[in-house]
């Protein structure tokens, strides 16, 4: 099995898992956060709902798009337009399908190409690494949403 095919399978499962867990958070608690800098389930789903729009240009162009102040403000505006978990879930499902097609057709010959992302002082990653970032991000936020559920007294595995 090609790496891309396995990654599509994992990414689609992560999308299903995070959507199911986010929908299990009580509606009146979707914007509740445990405190401090912690984020709500809705806030995390807003990120996941908009992550593909950020990753697709990197995967297609194999370079970091402009991420200036205007681009950041626009990303926040779009993220906030997904104002319910249900809207986020619909977008996660739609965009994960689009992402999966790009991952599945990503050429083997470009897997070791490197790109520098501006995070953490500059991260040098292979395109194989970048292909896995949306999956990683979903699983990361799934854990946070599951922790919120536990804090709310929900011990059921969703």
RARA-V589962 format. One record per backbone hydrogen bond with DSSP energy under -0.5 kcal/mol. CO is the residue of the C=O (numbers start at 1). NH is the residue of the N-H. If there is no record, write none. Layout:
# RARA-V589962
co=CO nh=NH
co=CO nh=NH
This chain:
# RARA-V589962
co=2 nh=6
co=3 nh=7
co=4 nh=8
co=5 nh=9
co=6 nh=10
co=7 nh=11
co=8 nh=12
co=9 nh=13
co=10 nh=14
co=11 nh=15
co=12 nh=16
co=13 nh=17
co=14 nh=18
co=15 nh=19
co=16 nh=20
co=17 nh=21
co=18 nh=22
co=19 nh=23
co=20 nh=24
co=21 nh=25
co=22 nh=25
co=26 nh=29
co=27 nh=30
co=29 nh=32
co=30 nh=42
co=32 nh=41
co=35 nh=38
co=40 nh=44
co=41 nh=45
co=42 nh=46
co=43 nh=47
co=44 nh=48
co=45 nh=49
co=46 nh=50
co=47 nh=50
co=47 nh=51
co=48 nh=52
co=50 nh=54
co=51 nh=54
co=51 nh=55
co=52 nh=56
co=53 nh=57
co=54 nh=58
co=55 nh=59
co=56 nh=60
co=57 nh=61
co=58 nh=62
co=68 nh=72
co=69 nh=73
co=70 nh=74
co=71 nh=75
co=72 nh=76
co=73 nh=77
co=74 nh=78
co=75 nh=79
co=76 nh=80
co=77 nh=81
co=78 nh=81
co=78 nh=82
co=79 nh=82
co=81 nh=83
co=84 nh=88
co=85 nh=89
co=86 nh=90
co=87 nh=91
co=88 nh=92
co=89 nh=93
co=90 nh=94
co=91 nh=95
co=92 nh=96
co=93 nh=97
co=94 nh=98
co=95 nh=99
co=96 nh=100
co=97 nh=101
co=98 nh=102
co=99 nh=103
co=100 nh=104
co=101 nh=105
co=103 nh=106
co=107 nh=110
co=108 nh=111
co=110 nh=113
co=111 nh=128
co=113 nh=127
co=115 nh=117
co=115 nh=125
co=117 nh=123
co=118 nh=121
co=119 nh=122
co=122 nh=124
co=123 nh=117
co=123 nh=125
co=125 nh=115
co=126 nh=130
co=127 nh=131
co=128 nh=132
co=129 nh=132
co=129 nh=133
co=130 nh=133
co=130 nh=134
co=132 nh=136
co=133 nh=137
co=134 nh=138
co=135 nh=139
co=136 nh=140
co=137 nh=141
co=138 nh=142
co=139 nh=143
co=140 nh=144
co=141 nh=145
co=142 nh=146
co=143 nh=147
co=144 nh=148
co=145 nh=149
co=146 nh=150
co=147 nh=151
co=148 nh=152
co=149 nh=154
co=150 nh=153
co=153 nh=155
co=156 nh=158
